[in-house]
Amino acid sequence: MNEPQLPALTGEQKRWAFGAAALFLLGVGFLGFSLSNGVMQVFAVGWVALMIFGFVGAGRVAKGDFAHPLFKSQVMLHVMALGLLVAVIIRAFK
């Protein structure tokens, strides 16, 4: 079967893809935690849904380039959401 060979990813593309994957796994982990403990369920479900639609949409517009500015902005948006989550958790324990 002749499958087309895809070009190798650059180092920058690998770093942004790893960042997106790490944030997604963190979001899914928090979703599991929130559903099992009954805390912040709306945020957890919304965050994972936003990641799915955001990363898929950015990937389509960027034509699979993980170093595209739109994909990078999507990753940074979720880094800010993670920062807000950490701030809420810190505030809850004070």
N, C-alpha and C positions, 0 to 999 in steps of 0.2 A: 504494500500500500504506500503510495507516494504521498506523504504528508508534507506540506510546505514547512520549511525550516524557518523558525522565528529568529529574529536577530537577538543577540545576547543583550541583557540589560546592563546599563552602565552602573557605576558605583552609586551615583546620585539617585538613579531610579530605584536601585535596590534599597537604599536607606529610606526613601519616602514610602516605598511599598511595605517595608518592615515596620515603619512607624504607624502606618494605617492598620496593618494587621494586628500590631500590639494593642492599639487603641480599641479595635473591634473586639479582641479577646477580653480585654479589660471590661468593656461594656457588657459583653455577654456574661462574664463572671459576676459583675454587679447586678445584672438582671436576675441571675439565679439567687444571689444573696437576698435581694430585695423581695423576690417572690416567696422565698422560704421564711423570711422574717416579717414580712408584711409592712416594710418601710419603703417609702419613696418609690412605689411601684409605677406611678405615672411617669416620673422622670426616667426610670430605668427603661421602660418600654419605649417611650418617646425617643430616648437617646439612641437606642439600638435601631429603631426604625429610621431615624434621621441619618444614621451612619450608612445603613443599607442603601437608601435612596440617594444620599449625597455621594458616596463613593462610586456607585454604579453610574449615576448621571455624569459625574466628573470624568470618570473613565471613558465614557462614550464620547463626550465632547472632546476630550484630550486624545482620542483615538489610541488609548492604551498606554500613553506616555505618562509614567508615574512622576516625572520631573516637570510636568506641565504646571504653570502657575495656578490653574484652577484646582488641580488635584492637591497641590501644596496648600492652598488656602482652605480646602476642605479638611485636611489633616490638622491645620492650625486651629480651625474652628472647634474641632473636637478636643484639642489640647486645652482650649479655653473652657470648654464644658467640663473637662476633668478638673481644671483649676477651681471652677465654681463648686463642683462636688466636694472637693477636698476642703474648701472654705466652709461649706455647710457642715461637714462632719466635724471639723475643728471647732466651729461655733457651738455645735450640739454638745460637745464634751466639756465646754467651759462653764 
